[in-house]
Amino acid sequence: MTAAPLLVMDNVCGGYGDITIIRDFSATLDSGQVTCIAGRNGVGKTTLVRLVTGALMPSSGMVGLAGAEVTKIPAHDRKALGMGYAPQEGVVFDSLSVRDNLTLHHRDRSLKRYQSLFDVFPRISERLDQRAGTLSGGEKKILSFCRVMAEDTQLVVLDEPTEGVQPENITLMAEAITEGKESGRAFLIVEQNLGLVEAVADTACLLDHGECLYTTSEPGPQMRSQLSTRMQI
């Protein structure tokens, strides 16, 4: 028997007040799969993420997670069902230390769960007692990435994870995502950096004016080339 998809979006519409941004968006995401949402600025990518994570409620359509309908339930309940989320903005608590950003949401406050990520991103472990607000923009993104990657979740939603991040660290992020995928985790990633998309995506959707303009499952460079060409149209 084929396992049910981990994430289902069925004709989802939504936006802000009377303004509809996302129109009839449908997609499924299986365990061990990476789907990337690409597109230019202002086409609705972050709005789509907010509809997936529960920060916004759809005006119509259905969102399902791990076999349960979650269309109208809030973000914290979706996390309890196995959804992790690293937002595009407000990625850290600026007034707290790096250590507190990593441990505040865990009862045991242990850093052991981060050891493999510290090995990859040692700058984070070197700044544990530094106030997170003093980190560079790229370092804040890496801190947010480490925090969500260390959570015990089946689905990880990343909104522009590489924004402001140095190329060598983007490569390391791609390797961590691939390792997570191979362990059975699923990833929904909003990303303009087509290098990351090429490195990790099984499927990519090009979003434009709130609709999926184009979907591709071509491997690596072919996916990047097709997306790049259509983003220039």
Summary of the structure (lengths in Angstrom):
residues: 233
radius of gyration: 17.2
end to end distance: 41.6
largest distance: 51.0
contacts: 741
relative contact order: 0.18
helix: 36%
strand: 27%
